[in-house]
């Protein structure tokens, strides 16, 4: 029984020792870095514990969570033997800033990366340092664009769609804002994701009756993401009310416009209650 207790105690102390060593080598919490889609990411690895050691004695390499090697600097020179095929031609070593440049960043590159610094000695390799980086990749959505339904009139109401493309991560909200109103308008946001790039596209639609007594309005579309709000260009609406006769169509855009075009045949009272053109307008 005594021997068993001793072994258990030894195992416990060894576990604590390895935990402390792992903490000291890992430089604590991961460093967060962000890069834009198709740009270059920087994965740091400062030689804080190898400053006075010649590069000819050091082995420095980066790997992802799947243990795939991105880059290896072996005893002062680049070594490609162990580099994973998906990273070949996509990395370069920034010696001045002690960081790895990962080029042509894709959404799938999001994740954790480890840098290891080892010292090569006659008796073997000693791990001097481990540096962990958490990389996030973002892509700015295109400016939202508002499109109006064809042949839209005052009677058909407001029928709009708004869309934005090629962004990441997934947006949180999309909606319309109308002049002099704080209400958010729009149907459920429709989101699609490209199978290759993993970028998102988003759209919403709006269908409302045109408010009584209002002859024009301005509408904007807002896209909200985790880090910013993106607004469309203002969309001005001045829907026409069409008065149709068998052989002639008269378009009313406002009382003042109608008076200028027809000063002798119609009054402002007619505009308020007209549902069809007067008989003398028919041919």
C-alpha positions as CSV (number, residue, x, y, z in Angstrom):
1,X,0.0,0.0,0.0
2,X,2.8,2.4,0.8
3,X,4.5,1.8,-2.5
4,X,1.2,2.5,-4.4
5,X,0.7,5.8,-2.5
6,X,4.3,6.9,-3.3
7,X,3.7,6.3,-7.1
8,X,0.5,8.2,-7.0
9,X,2.2,11.1,-5.3
10,X,5.0,11.1,-7.8
11,X,2.6,11.0,-10.7
12,X,0.7,14.0,-9.2
13,X,3.9,16.1,-8.8
14,X,5.0,15.2,-12.3
15,X,1.7,16.3,-13.7
16,X,1.9,19.6,-11.9
17,X,5.5,20.1,-13.2
18,X,4.6,19.4,-16.8
19,X,1.6,21.8,-16.5
20,X,3.8,24.6,-15.2
21,X,6.4,24.0,-18.0
22,X,3.7,24.0,-20.7
23,X,2.4,27.3,-19.3
24,X,5.8,28.9,-19.3
25,X,6.5,27.7,-22.9
26,X,3.2,28.7,-24.3
27,X,3.4,32.4,-23.4
28,X,-0.1,32.2,-21.9
29,X,-3.3,33.2,-23.9
30,X,-3.3,33.3,-27.7
31,X,-2.6,36.5,-29.5
32,X,-5.6,37.7,-31.6
33,X,-4.9,38.7,-35.2
34,X,-7.4,39.7,-37.9
35,X,-7.0,39.8,-41.7
36,X,-9.1,40.7,-44.7
37,X,-10.2,38.1,-47.2
38,X,-7.6,37.7,-50.0
39,X,-5.0,39.8,-48.1
40,X,-2.0,38.9,-45.9
41,X,-2.2,37.8,-42.3
42,X,0.7,38.2,-39.8
43,X,1.3,35.4,-37.4
44,X,3.8,36.7,-34.8
45,X,6.6,34.7,-33.1
46,X,8.8,37.1,-31.2
47,X,12.1,35.5,-30.1
48,X,11.8,36.7,-26.5
49,X,13.6,33.6,-25.1
50,X,16.1,33.2,-28.0
51,X,17.4,36.7,-28.5
52,X,21.0,35.8,-27.7
53,X,21.1,32.6,-29.7
54,X,22.4,32.5,-33.3
55,X,19.8,31.7,-36.0
56,X,22.1,28.9,-37.1
57,X,21.2,27.1,-33.9
58,X,17.4,27.6,-34.1
59,X,14.6,25.7,-35.7
60,X,11.5,27.9,-36.1
61,X,8.2,26.6,-37.5
62,X,4.5,27.3,-37.6
63,X,1.7,24.8,-37.7
64,X,-2.1,24.8,-37.6
65,X,-4.5,23.0,-35.4
66,X,-4.3,19.9,-37.6
67,X,-0.5,19.9,-37.1
68,X,0.1,20.8,-40.8
69,X,3.3,22.8,-41.1
70,X,3.0,26.3,-42.7
71,X,6.6,27.2,-42.8
72,X,10.0,26.1,-41.3
73,X,13.1,28.1,-40.8
74,X,15.8,25.5,-40.1
75,X,19.2,26.6,-38.8
76,X,19.1,29.9,-40.5
77,X,17.5,28.8,-43.8
78,X,14.1,28.1,-45.2
79,X,13.2,24.4,-45.4
80,X,10.2,23.2,-47.4
81,X,10.4,19.4,-46.8
82,X,7.8,19.4,-44.1
83,X,5.5,22.2,-45.4
84,X,2.0,21.1,-46.2
85,X,1.0,21.4,-49.8
86,X,-1.9,23.8,-49.2
87,X,0.6,26.3,-47.7
88,X,3.3,26.1,-50.4
89,X,3.9,29.4,-52.1
90,X,1.6,31.2,-49.6
91,X,4.0,32.1,-46.8
92,X,7.1,34.3,-46.3
93,X,9.2,34.9,-43.2
94,X,9.4,38.5,-41.9
95,X,12.7,38.4,-40.1
96,X,12.7,42.0,-39.0
97,X,9.3,41.7,-37.3
98,X,9.7,38.0,-36.3
99,X,6.4,37.0,-37.9
100,X,5.1,34.7,-40.6
101,X,3.2,36.3,-43.5
102,X,0.3,34.1,-44.7
103,X,-0.7,35.4,-48.2
104,X,-4.0,35.2,-50.0
105,X,-6.0,34.6,-46.8
106,X,-9.2,32.6,-47.2
107,X,-12.1,32.1,-44.8
108,X,-11.0,28.6,-44.2
109,X,-7.7,29.9,-42.7
110,X,-9.6,31.1,-39.6
111,X,-8.3,29.3,-36.5
112,X,-5.4,28.8,-34.1
113,X,-1.8,28.6,-35.1
114,X,1.3,27.7,-33.1
115,X,4.9,28.8,-33.6
116,X,7.6,26.8,-32.0
117,X,11.2,27.9,-31.4
118,X,13.7,25.1,-30.8
119,X,17.4,25.2,-30.1
120,X,19.5,22.6,-31.8
121,X,22.2,21.2,-29.5
122,X,24.7,18.3,-29.9
123,X,22.5,16.2,-27.6
124,X,19.1,17.1,-29.3
125,X,16.5,19.8,-29.5
126,X,15.3,22.0,-26.7
127,X,11.9,23.8,-27.0
128,X,12.6,27.4,-26.0
129,X,9.2,28.9,-26.8
130,X,5.7,28.3,-28.1
131,X,3.6,31.1,-29.3
132,X,-0.1,30.8,-30.2
133,X,-2.1,33.0,-32.5
134,X,-5.8,33.1,-33.1
135,X,-6.6,34.3,-36.6
136,X,-10.0,35.6,-37.7
137,X,-10.8,36.5,-41.3
138,X,-13.3,39.1,-42.4
139,X,-14.6,40.4,-45.7
140,X,-16.5,43.7,-46.1
141,X,-20.0,43.4,-47.7
142,X,-20.7,45.4,-50.8
143,X,-22.8,48.6,-50.3
144,X,-26.4,47.6,-50.1
145,X,-28.4,48.3,-53.3
146,X,-32.1,49.0,-53.4
147,X,-34.1,48.0,-56.5
148,X,-37.6,49.1,-57.2
149,X,-40.3,47.0,-58.9
150,X,-41.0,47.9,-62.5
151,X,-44.1,49.9,-63.3
152,X,-44.6,50.8,-59.7
153,X,-47.4,53.3,-59.0
154,X,-49.1,54.9,-56.0
155,X,-51.8,52.2,-56.2
156,X,-49.4,49.3,-56.3
157,X,-47.6,50.6,-53.2
158,X,-44.0,50.3,-52.2
159,X,-42.3,47.2,-53.5
160,X,-38.5,47.1,-53.0
161,X,-35.6,44.7,-52.6
162,X,-32.2,45.3,-51.0
163,X,-29.2,43.2,-51.5
164,X,-25.5,43.0,-50.4
165,X,-22.8,40.5,-51.4
166,X,-19.5,38.9,-50.6
167,X,-19.1,39.5,-46.9
168,X,-18.0,37.6,-43.8
169,X,-18.9,36.8,-41.1
170,X,-22.7,36.3,-41.3
171,X,-24.5,39.7,-40.9
172,X,-26.7,40.2,-37.9
173,X,-29.6,42.3,-39.4
174,X,-30.8,44.1,-42.5
175,X,-33.7,46.5,-42.8
176,X,-35.2,49.6,-44.4
177,X,-35.6,53.0,-42.9
178,X,-38.2,55.4,-44.2
179,X,-38.2,59.2,-44.0
180,X,-39.3,60.6,-40.7
181,X,-39.7,57.2,-39.1
182,X,-37.6,55.2,-36.7
183,X,-39.4,51.9,-37.5
184,X,-37.4,49.2,-39.2
185,X,-39.1,47.7,-42.2
186,X,-38.4,44.5,-44.2
187,X,-39.3,40.9,-44.5
188,X,-37.1,38.1,-43.1
189,X,-33.4,38.4,-44.2
190,X,-32.4,35.8,-46.8
191,X,-28.8,34.6,-46.5
192,X,-26.8,32.4,-48.9
193,X,-23.2,31.2,-48.6
194,X,-20.8,30.4,-51.5
195,X,-19.6,26.8,-51.3
196,X,-16.1,27.7,-52.4
197,X,-15.2,31.1,-50.8
198,X,-17.6,30.7,-47.9
199,X,-18.6,34.4,-48.3
200,X,-22.2,35.4,-47.6
201,X,-24.8,37.3,-49.7
202,X,-27.9,38.7,-48.1
203,X,-31.2,40.3,-49.2
204,X,-34.6,41.5,-47.9
205,X,-37.8,42.8,-49.5
206,X,-40.4,45.4,-48.6
207,X,-44.0,45.6,-49.6
208,X,-46.2,48.4,-48.1
209,X,-49.0,50.6,-49.2
210,X,-47.9,54.2,-50.0
211,X,-48.9,56.4,-47.0
212,X,-51.9,58.7,-47.5
213,X,-51.1,62.3,-48.2
214,X,-47.4,61.6,-48.9
215,X,-46.3,62.2,-52.5
216,X,-42.6,61.4,-52.1
217,X,-40.2,59.8,-49.6
218,X,-36.7,58.7,-49.1
219,X,-35.7,55.2,-48.1
220,X,-32.4,53.7,-47.1
221,X,-31.3,50.1,-46.5
222,X,-29.1,49.3,-43.5
223,X,-26.9,46.2,-43.2
224,X,-25.6,45.5,-39.7
225,X,-22.6,43.3,-39.0
226,X,-20.6,42.5,-35.8
227,X,-18.3,45.4,-36.4
228,X,-20.1,48.0,-38.5
229,X,-23.3,49.3,-40.1
230,X,-23.4,49.8,-43.9
231,X,-25.9,52.0,-45.5
232,X,-27.2,52.1,-49.1
233,X,-27.5,55.3,-51.1
234,X,-30.8,57.2,-50.4
235,X,-33.6,55.9,-52.6
236,X,-36.1,58.6,-53.5
237,X,-39.6,57.5,-54.3
238,X,-42.3,59.7,-56.1
239,X,-44.8,57.1,-57.3
240,X,-47.3,58.2,-59.9
241,X,-51.1,57.6,-59.6
242,X,-52.3,56.5,-63.0
243,X,-55.7,57.6,-64.3
244,X,-56.7,55.3,-67.2
245,X,-59.2,55.8,-69.9
246,X,-59.9,53.5,-72.9
247,X,-57.5,55.4,-75.1
248,X,-55.5,57.7,-72.9
249,X,-53.5,57.5,-69.7
250,X,-52.9,60.6,-67.5
251,X,-50.2,60.4,-64.8
252,X,-50.7,62.4,-61.7
253,X,-47.5,63.1,-59.7
254,X,-48.8,66.1,-57.6
255,X,-51.5,68.7,-57.5
256,X,-49.1,71.4,-58.7
257,X,-47.9,69.4,-61.7
258,X,-51.5,68.7,-62.8
259,X,-52.5,72.4,-62.5
260,X,-49.6,73.4,-64.7
261,X,-50.5,70.8,-67.4
262,X,-54.3,71.4,-67.2
263,X,-55.0,74.8,-65.8
264,X,-58.6,75.1,-67.3
265,X,-60.1,71.6,-66.9
266,X,-59.5,70.3,-63.4
267,X,-59.4,71.6,-59.9
268,X,-57.5,70.6,-56.8
269,X,-60.7,69.1,-55.3
270,X,-60.8,66.7,-58.2
271,X,-57.4,65.4,-57.5
272,X,-58.4,64.5,-53.9
273,X,-61.3,62.4,-55.0
274,X,-60.7,61.4,-58.6
275,X,-60.8,57.7,-59.5
276,X,-61.2,58.0,-63.3
277,X,-60.5,60.8,-65.8
278,X,-63.3,63.3,-66.6
279,X,-65.3,62.6,-69.8
280,X,-63.8,65.5,-71.7
281,X,-60.3,63.8,-71.4
282,X,-61.5,60.7,-73.2
283,X,-61.1,60.5,-77.0
